[in-house]
Amino acid sequence: MTEQPAEFPDASLVRHVFDLAQQVAIALGEVENPITKSKEPNLPAARYLIDVVAMLEEKTRGNRDEEEETYITQVLPALKMGYVKKSS
């Protein structure tokens, strides 16, 4: 039996930031960790991932299309707010 290669979505900034945002939700304990099957906050990991999204926002500024601009400028403040709520 030969395994078929996995199908992957097209690479895009929106998809990458979405994936990072999902990892932040897991690190904040808002979403179940698919490996451990539990909600375990890891605030240092969440902070790091938010910093990665902020770095991507900064480094791609002025070079994003409308969809990318809208998504990243909405998701980054939401991630930061989620972190502040969990860390207070």
Backbone as CSV, one residue per row, in Angstrom:
resi,resn,N_x,N_y,N_z,CA_x,CA_y,CA_z,C_x,C_y,C_z
1,MET,0.841,-1.180,0.000,0.000,0.000,0.000,0.889,1.247,0.000
2,THR,0.728,2.103,-0.975,1.514,3.316,-1.095,0.718,4.487,-0.547
3,GLU,1.358,5.254,0.362,0.691,6.430,0.917,0.744,7.566,-0.092
4,GLN,-0.364,8.284,-0.181,-0.425,9.463,-1.026,0.160,10.649,-0.260
5,PRO,0.900,11.511,-0.932,1.434,12.685,-0.244,0.285,13.567,0.253
6,ALA,0.495,14.217,1.392,-0.518,15.101,1.968,-0.730,16.312,1.071
7,GLU,-1.957,16.765,1.024,-2.284,17.993,0.299,-2.054,19.171,1.239
8,PHE,-1.378,20.177,0.770,-1.129,21.362,1.568,-1.768,22.558,0.882
9,PRO,-2.265,23.522,1.680,-2.821,24.737,1.069,-1.703,25.552,0.438
10,ASP,-2.069,26.462,-0.440,-1.079,27.361,-1.025,-0.429,28.179,0.083
11,ALA,0.851,28.417,-0.057,1.565,29.241,0.913,1.111,30.685,0.769
12,SER,0.797,31.304,1.895,0.408,32.713,1.869,0.662,33.328,3.232
13,LEU,0.797,34.625,3.262,1.009,35.327,4.517,-0.193,35.151,5.434
14,VAL,-1.388,35.260,4.893,-2.598,35.103,5.700,-2.629,33.720,6.335
15,ARG,-2.352,32.693,5.569,-2.374,31.325,6.096,-1.305,31.152,7.183
16,HIS,-0.127,31.716,6.957,0.951,31.591,7.938,0.578,32.294,9.244
17,VAL,0.056,33.508,9.143,-0.343,34.244,10.343,-1.515,33.530,11.026
18,PHE,-2.443,32.981,10.258,-3.547,32.204,10.832,-3.005,31.030,11.634
19,ASP,-2.063,30.302,11.058,-1.467,29.158,11.760,-0.778,29.603,13.054
20,LEU,-0.067,30.716,13.004,0.576,31.242,14.207,-0.469,31.658,15.249
21,ALA,-1.554,32.275,14.803,-2.624,32.682,15.715,-3.255,31.464,16.393
22,GLN,-3.389,30.361,15.662,-3.906,29.128,16.262,-2.949,28.618,17.330
23,GLN,-1.667,28.717,17.064,-0.673,28.295,18.050,-0.722,29.186,19.292
24,VAL,-0.980,30.477,19.091,-1.130,31.390,20.224,-2.343,30.968,21.060
25,ALA,-3.455,30.665,20.412,-4.659,30.239,21.135,-4.383,28.985,21.957
26,ILE,-3.622,28.071,21.406,-3.237,26.862,22.157,-2.345,27.247,23.336
27,ALA,-1.361,28.120,23.096,-0.434,28.530,24.152,-1.131,29.328,25.249
28,LEU,-2.207,30.019,24.911,-2.970,30.754,25.925,-3.936,29.845,26.673
29,GLY,-4.065,28.603,26.236,-4.981,27.676,26.877,-6.421,27.888,26.468
30,GLU,-6.650,28.608,25.374,-8.001,28.861,24.889,-8.510,27.737,24.005
31,VAL,-7.582,27.012,23.398,-7.903,25.912,22.495,-7.150,24.676,22.978
32,GLU,-7.794,23.539,22.849,-7.170,22.287,23.273,-5.917,21.995,22.451
33,ASN,-4.869,21.618,23.144,-3.644,21.200,22.477,-3.920,19.864,21.790
34,PRO,-3.739,19.774,20.486,-4.075,18.533,19.781,-3.190,17.348,20.154
35,ILE,-2.039,17.606,20.744,-1.140,16.521,21.139,-1.487,16.006,22.534
36,THR,-1.648,16.935,23.481,-1.915,16.524,24.864,-3.400,16.370,25.168
37,LYS,-4.244,16.887,24.272,-5.708,16.848,24.459,-6.150,17.603,25.709
38,SER,-5.392,18.633,26.082,-5.780,19.446,27.232,-5.506,20.919,26.917
39,LYS,-6.088,21.764,27.748,-5.866,23.204,27.623,-4.852,23.606,28.686
40,GLU,-3.624,23.844,28.264,-2.545,24.155,29.185,-1.890,25.465,28.788
41,PRO,-2.134,26.537,29.543,-1.503,27.807,29.196,0.023,27.736,29.277
42,ASN,0.661,28.365,28.315,2.114,28.502,28.285,2.379,29.937,27.827
43,LEU,2.339,30.853,28.802,2.431,32.276,28.467,3.736,32.674,27.790
44,PRO,4.898,32.120,28.179,6.115,32.477,27.442,6.036,32.079,25.960
45,ALA,5.462,30.930,25.672,5.305,30.509,24.266,4.344,31.436,23.542
46,ALA,3.257,31.814,24.214,2.286,32.724,23.598,2.945,34.061,23.274
47,ARG,3.720,34.593,24.214,4.404,35.874,24.004,5.357,35.787,22.817
48,TYR,6.122,34.696,22.745,7.054,34.508,21.640,6.310,34.489,20.294
49,LEU,5.229,33.724,20.223,4.480,33.614,18.965,3.862,34.952,18.567
50,ILE,3.375,35.706,19.538,2.834,37.040,19.242,3.957,37.943,18.728
51,ASP,5.130,37.825,19.312,6.276,38.603,18.820,6.629,38.229,17.383
52,VAL,6.492,36.962,17.029,6.751,36.525,15.647,5.747,37.184,14.703
53,VAL,4.469,37.198,15.087,3.451,37.847,14.249,3.751,39.338,14.128
54,ALA,4.149,39.979,15.227,4.490,41.405,15.193,5.686,41.662,14.274
55,MET,6.662,40.765,14.307,7.825,40.895,13.430,7.392,40.778,11.967
56,LEU,6.525,39.812,11.675,6.033,39.663,10.298,5.253,40.899,9.860
57,GLU,4.467,41.461,10.771,3.704,42.678,10.457,4.663,43.811,10.106
58,GLU,5.702,43.961,10.900,6.675,45.026,10.663,7.455,44.810,9.367
59,LYS,7.941,43.597,9.157,8.802,43.318,8.010,8.041,43.321,6.679
60,THR,6.734,43.100,6.723,5.955,43.080,5.475,5.178,44.380,5.245
61,ARG,5.293,45.318,6.188,4.568,46.592,6.076,4.908,47.282,4.756
62,GLY,3.879,47.733,4.062,4.059,48.399,2.783,4.182,47.436,1.613
63,ASN,4.133,46.148,1.894,4.280,45.147,0.837,3.182,44.086,0.913
64,ARG,2.044,44.437,1.531,0.935,43.491,1.682,-0.213,43.893,0.781
65,ASP,-0.944,42.884,0.297,-2.159,43.196,-0.451,-3.270,43.519,0.552
66,GLU,-4.435,43.872,0.045,-5.537,44.323,0.903,-5.975,43.240,1.894
67,GLU,-6.083,42.009,1.449,-6.497,40.915,2.329,-5.476,40.706,3.445
68,GLU,-4.204,40.702,3.093,-3.145,40.520,4.085,-3.143,41.665,5.091
69,GLU,-3.287,42.877,4.586,-3.302,44.074,5.435,-4.446,44.000,6.441
70,THR,-5.627,43.709,5.950,-6.803,43.617,6.820,-6.618,42.539,7.876
71,TYR,-6.177,41.370,7.454,-6.064,40.254,8.390,-5.029,40.521,9.476
72,ILE,-3.837,40.886,9.082,-2.766,41.032,10.067,-3.021,42.206,11.008
73,THR,-3.631,43.288,10.511,-3.888,44.442,11.383,-5.072,44.203,12.310
74,GLN,-5.874,43.192,12.053,-6.956,42.834,12.970,-6.512,41.758,13.960
75,VAL,-5.766,40.784,13.477,-5.420,39.654,14.337,-4.360,40.017,15.372
76,LEU,-3.398,40.841,15.023,-2.316,41.149,15.965,-2.831,41.822,17.240
77,PRO,-3.658,42.861,17.163,-4.182,43.439,18.409,-5.037,42.446,19.209
78,ALA,-5.770,41.594,18.525,-6.585,40.593,19.223,-5.700,39.605,19.975
79,LEU,-4.597,39.186,19.372,-3.666,38.280,20.042,-3.051,38.951,21.263
80,LYS,-2.659,40.206,21.101,-2.066,40.940,22.220,-3.067,41.085,23.372
81,MET,-4.322,41.379,23.047,-5.352,41.536,24.074,-5.593,40.211,24.793
82,GLY,-5.619,39.121,24.048,-5.782,37.802,24.656,-4.663,37.497,25.629
83,TYR,-3.456,37.866,25.264,-2.298,37.651,26.131,-2.417,38.491,27.411
84,VAL,-2.784,39.750,27.250,-2.912,40.641,28.407,-3.967,40.089,29.376
85,LYS,-5.087,39.631,28.858,-6.149,39.084,29.712,-5.670,37.853,30.476
86,LYS,-4.918,36.976,29.816,-4.442,35.755,30.474,-3.316,36.021,31.466
87,SER,-2.521,37.051,31.207,-1.352,37.287,32.060,-1.653,38.231,33.223
88,SER,-2.841,38.806,33.274,-3.158,39.727,34.392,-3.750,38.987,35.557
